[in-house]
Amino acid sequence: CKRLNGLGLNPAVLAKASAGVLSIRAPKWSESAHAFLKRCADAGNVEACFTLGM
């Protein structure tokens, strides 16, 4: 379980996160969701950059 949690923070995994993982609707938006998208964008995920830029 700790290994799986660690993979969720790995930049290589965050860079490859799919659009389904990154789709966050307005009512579900939170600070933790924003932080997750920011980590994905910092890892080079183009879809996360687009979502944050909207």
N, C-alpha and C positions, 0 to 999 in steps of 0.2 A: 504494500500500500504506500509506503514511503517512497519507493522507487517510482511508482506511477505518479505520485504527487510531484516528485522532482522533475519528471519529464514534462509536466505542465508548465514548468518555469524555464525549460531549456530554450534558448533563443532559436535553435534550429527547428524545434517543434512549433514555436510561436510564429516563425516566418512562413510555415506551410499550413497554418490553420485555414480551414475552408470558409467559404461565405456563410454556410449554415451555422458554424460556430460563432461567427462574428455578427450575425444578425441580432441586434438588440433593439426592440421596439421602445418607443418613447416612454410608455408607462413603466417599463422595467429598467429604465436607465438609473444607474446608481454610481456612487464613487468607485465601488469595486469593479463595476463594468467598465467605467472609463479607464481605470488603472490597467485592466486587462487589455483593452484596445490599445492603450499607450505602449504597453510592453510589446504587443504584436507589431505595432508600427515601428518601434525602435529596433525590432529584430529584422525589419525590412519587408513586412507584409504590406503589399500595395493596397489590398482591400481594406485593411485596418486604417491605413492613411486616408483613403477615400472616405470612409465612414466618419473619421474624426474631423475631416475637412468640411463635411456637410453642415 
